[in-house]
Amino acid sequence: MADIISLKNRVQETREKKMAADRLRKLQAVRSVLQEAKGILTCEKCHHELDEASLHRERDPRVPYLFCESCAEEYVDYIERLQGRGDKMCYWRNRQWFDIWKRWIEYRGTIDTFLRSKEFRRLLEELKQVGPFE
Ligand SMILES: [Zn+2]
């Protein structure tokens, strides 16, 4: 009898461990894509922490991302260069620099598409039902 109870406990324990590992994997999947840090807002491009001043600074309406001052300036220059203008003083903003921005914007768009996918939304729903993120 004791053996059966012990076996049941072990099965239960294994199941709970598997569920905990499964939940952790799901949480990590969400964190890796949302890049959330507790209560800290960071620049979407370079991930530097944004201070109060940069959060309250008036934003250029051409910048649809949460950027630090430096990345916002680069992004605006990128857009200007797309239209054949741009800051000529910044000679290092060459074709490769241009490609970095182009690809980053594509990458960011892909993340947005992933976040809107039904599979990702299902993942968020599942995690919501189990309990709050810690
Ligand atoms: Zn930045």
Residues whose N, C-alpha, C, O or C-beta is under 5 A from the ligand:
A	BS01	ZN	C43 K45 C46 H47 F67 C68 C71
